[in-house]
């Protein structure tokens, strides 16, 4: 389980997240709802080990997280993958889509072009798109590459932070299908963050509201 | 803009083409031609020992360009490395390195440069070391602020999340984005380094006195001013002023074009 308990994050004097708790179980899609600005993305960054909280604890499959970002052990931080809301900001503008998907593999010293091609195919990216740079493709195509990148290392937990916002309906459906197929195959836990309750009702097995005190009592 | 381009082009051409065609014997004096005003034979006159002011100015400018460029590169390498280390490591190393930067900034850099250059025999290398060691703080600040901005971008976070180590993030995601800023800062540093090279030579601490250097020439020309030989100081002075202004104008134009945000802020 990916378990966050009593997480508090402050940006200067501004409290972004106050005593939030959340549990993501393997094989389950947990929805996280809440209005804009309530700290959903902040919590996502904490869960992905990218932001050290002011207080609170985080455990990944029982292993407590004591260090964050690059200081966290590589094995621990690659167990959780984060898919960002805005794909344009989430990819290096200099890289081609193939390089974007390949990045985690080469960073871990095991480049595998076959795996890149396989994931690109699953994400619906054709060969000609893989040689293009981010400014040469649409938001939807870029987000497909981001999802493929997130799946390359087969993480135990996948955090989808408003993954389908701003995308057309068919791309939304394709990406949700892709994540669901991955979950069913690997038993990974998924956190679907959205303020779209219709999407969460259809996608998530259970939904937690970040503003609901009842949800926060039982992580 | 056009004037700056042409000025720089003509001077660069002169520096590249003239020395191979017309060899300058640095130690040759011709007292029969001493103190001649501008003429057809000597377009910018001769100095107090009969040396052609135009030819020596071109040779001096060549030295200034070379020393300025190398000194700017040295300062960028030192500053870039320190800024990169401070920005990417963060925490205590960042605070310590930035206090070192503050310490260097608190020193009057010309005086500190004089102190450094005085430790060595007069040479171009001593000037390079002096300018490089006293001017890296600007690059360090630029690079650090860019790294602090870059490291919180989602694409860098995604790389870290995907297992990229510190060196890989620096090499693959930070340096390529920093390079345009560093190149621009280096170009903007060149005129400043030229001013320092000429100032140190003027004070007798730069290049050896017999070598053609713009600073040496102005120093020598001071004495000639008393006898009315205005050209022997004015011409090397213009040879300093023209390229440094041209490089500054072109580099600032380049910065404005590559970063429209800066331009709009400046216009506000």
Boltz contact constraints between the chains, C-beta under 6 A:
constraints:
  - contact:
      token1: [A, 48]
      token2: [B, 161]
      max_distance: 6.0
  - contact:
      token1: [A, 50]
      token2: [B, 157]
      max_distance: 6.0
  - contact:
      token1: [A, 69]
      token2: [B, 160]
      max_distance: 6.0
  - contact:
      token1: [A, 70]
      token2: [B, 160]
      max_distance: 6.0
  - contact:
      token1: [A, 70]
      token2: [B, 166]
      max_distance: 6.0
  - contact:
      token1: [A, 74]
      token2: [B, 163]
      max_distance: 6.0
  - contact:
      token1: [A, 77]
      token2: [B, 161]
      max_distance: 6.0
  - contact:
      token1: [A, 78]
      token2: [B, 163]
      max_distance: 6.0
  - contact:
      token1: [A, 82]
      token2: [B, 161]
      max_distance: 6.0
  - contact:
      token1: [A, 84]
      token2: [B, 154]
      max_distance: 6.0
  - contact:
      token1: [A, 89]
      token2: [B, 154]
      max_distance: 6.0
  - contact:
      token1: [A, 90]
      token2: [B, 154]
      max_distance: 6.0
  - contact:
      token1: [A, 90]
      token2: [B, 155]
      max_distance: 6.0
  - contact:
      token1: [A, 90]
      token2: [B, 158]
      max_distance: 6.0
  - contact:
      token1: [A, 91]
      token2: [B, 155]
      max_distance: 6.0
  - contact:
      token1: [A, 92]
      token2: [B, 155]
      max_distance: 6.0
  - contact:
      token1: [A, 92]
      token2: [B, 173]
      max_distance: 6.0
  - contact:
      token1: [A, 94]
      token2: [B, 176]
      max_distance: 6.0
  - contact:
      token1: [A, 103]
      token2: [B, 162]
      max_distance: 6.0
  - contact:
      token1: [A, 104]
      token2: [B, 162]
      max_distance: 6.0
  - contact:
      token1: [A, 104]
      token2: [B, 163]
      max_distance: 6.0
  - contact:
      token1: [A, 107]
      token2: [B, 162]
      max_distance: 6.0
  - contact:
      token1: [A, 107]
      token2: [B, 163]
      max_distance: 6.0
  - contact:
      token1: [A, 107]
      token2: [B, 164]
      max_distance: 6.0
  - contact:
      token1: [A, 107]
      token2: [B, 168]
      max_distance: 6.0
  - contact:
      token1: [A, 108]
      token2: [B, 163]
      max_distance: 6.0
